[in-house]
């Protein structure tokens, strides 16, 4: 398909009725991986940083980049939990864990530098590798993981952010494996994912059975 060789199940999967009590579901039966939704500019753009309490990042062509503070204003977010007059509580998201679906490892310092530039709390993300470490895959794979991890913490600077990384196998997309790990282990109150694929571009049989039990 599109010059690439793939394989997939030709019909809906079936299992013997006797195995129903011990089978939660089928994760994947094809090798059409979901695509990261990040879009990377063709050219590297040099930015000029104006330090201060509210950093301004502007580009030579006159464009203006949005920072965490801009989203606070645009979406009426409260950066801190408000207490009595003149007293502010912990940063937004404090006590909450956000689990990020990933299939590429990252350099945590990329996220830490972003948080330092925008004066966010010193609350760097944690990385957990489920199974073999796929390493840093680079390109859009790494970029998506860095972007999701960065902005999850930017909009909720007090939250604990966990990037769950799973390597793709011959039968299962790493993003699916990370999803399952997050749900089965109740990693966070919030799960964020930015991998998807249009059904029309796959042309493979339905491959996911409803998961049994109490998991959402």
N, C-alpha and C positions, 0 to 999 in steps of 0.2 A: 504494500500500500504506500503510495507516494514515494516509491523507490526504496522502501524499507521492508524487510522481511519480518513478519510477526506471526504469532500463533495465538489461537483462542479456542475455547470450547464451541462446538458446532450446535449443541442443544443444551437445554437447561440441565444443571447437575441434579443427580438423584442419589439418595443414600438408602440403604435398607432400613425399614421401619424400626428394626431392633436396635439400631444405633442412635435413634433419636435422643435418648436421655443423655448421651455423652458427647453429642456434636452441637456446638454453639452456632455454627454457620460456616459458610464458605467465604473466605476473604476475597480471593481473586483466582481466576482461571485463564488469565491471558497476560501478555506482556505489552499492553498499551499503557504506559505510565501517564499519570496526570501531568499537566504542564504547569510550571510556576507562572503566576500571573504578572510578575514584575516586567516592566518595560525599561530597558537600559538605553540611554542616549548613545548615538553613534560616536559622538565626539565628547571628550573630556572637557568640562567647562570649569575654568578657574573662578573661584568665588573669593570675594573679599569679606573677611569677617571683621565686624566692628564690635570689639568686646564691650562688656557692660552687663548690668543686671539682666537686661532684656536684649540679647545679641540680635543684630540685624545682619542677615546674609543677603547681599545683593550681587547680581552678576553684571559684568561689563556691558551687556546688551540691554540693561535696564530691567530685566526680569527680577522678581523678588521671590525668594524661597520662603516657604512656610515653616515655622518652627512650632514646638509644643505650645508655646504661649498663644500663638495665633489660633490654634484649635480650641484652646480654652475660651477664647472670645467668640469664635464662629459658632460653637456648639453649646455655649453657655455652661461650660464645665467649671466645676469648683476645684481649683488646684489644691486646696487644703480643706480639711473638715473644720468648719467654723465653730469656735467656742464662744465664750463671753466676749463682749466688745474689747478689741485690742489683743485678744489672745487667740492664736491659731493652733489647731490640733495637728495630728500627723498628716502627711501628704495623702492625696487621694489614692485609693486602692490599698491602703495600709490594712494588713491582715488577710488580704486576698491573694490567691495564687492563680496566675495565668499560665496555661500550658500551651506552648507553641508547637504545631506539627512541623517536623522537619525531616529531611532525608540527606542533608549535608551538614557536616560540622562547620564551625566558624571560628574566627579569631575573636574572642570576647573583648579584646582591647578596642576593636572597631566600635562596639557598642559603648564601652566605657568612655571613649573619647567623645562620642556624641553627647553622652550624658554630662560630661564635664563642661563642654562648650556651652550647653544650654542650662547650666546650673541646676541640674536635677540631682536628687538625693543620691548619695553614694550607695547604690543598691544594684550592683551589677547582676546580670542574669546568670543562672546556673545551667550547665549542659549535662544532660543524662543520655548516654548512648545505650540503646536497647539492642543488645546483641553485638555483632561485629561493627567496628567503627568504619563507616564509609569514607572517612577523611573529609578534607575540604575539596568539594567537587568543582569549585570555581564557577565562573559565569553566572547565569541566571539562577542556578541551584543555590550557590552560596549567597548571591544577592538577595534572593527571596527570604532565606533564613535570617540574614542580617537585618533586612528591612522589617520583617514581622517581629523579631525579637526586640529591635530598637523601639519601634513605635508602640508596641504593647506596653513597654515600660515608660515611654514618653507621655502617654495619655493617662497612665495610672502610676506615677513615679514611686508611690509607696508600696506597690504590689510586688510580690515575689514572682519573677518570670523564669519559667523553666522551659528550655528548648529541648524537646524530646527528639532524638535523632535515631532513625532506623535505616539500615542499608536495604536497598531494593534487592530482591532475589529473582530467580528465574520464574517464580510463580506469583510473587506478591510485590506490589508497589510499596516502597519504603514509607510513603505517606500514609498508606492504609495501616501498616504495622504500627506507626507512631500513634495514629488515631486509637487503635485497639488498646495499646499500652496505656494511653491517657485515661480512657474510659474504664478499662478493667481494673486499674490501680487507683482510680479517683485522684489523679495527680493534681488537678486544679478545679476551682469552681467555674472557670472560664476556659474554653478551648478555642483557639484561633487557627484557621488554616487558609492558605492561599494557593492551593493546587486544585486544578479542575481540568476537565476535558469535555468538549461538546460531544454528545452521543453520536451525532451525525458523522463525526470524523473518526469514529471507532469501528462501527459496523461489526461489532462482536455481540455474541449472545449475552443476555442478561446473566450476570455472574455473581450477584450478591444476594444471598438469602437473608431474610430477617434474622437478626440475632435473638436468641432465646434468653429467657431469664428477665431480670429486672433492669438491665442496663438500657439507657435511652438509645 
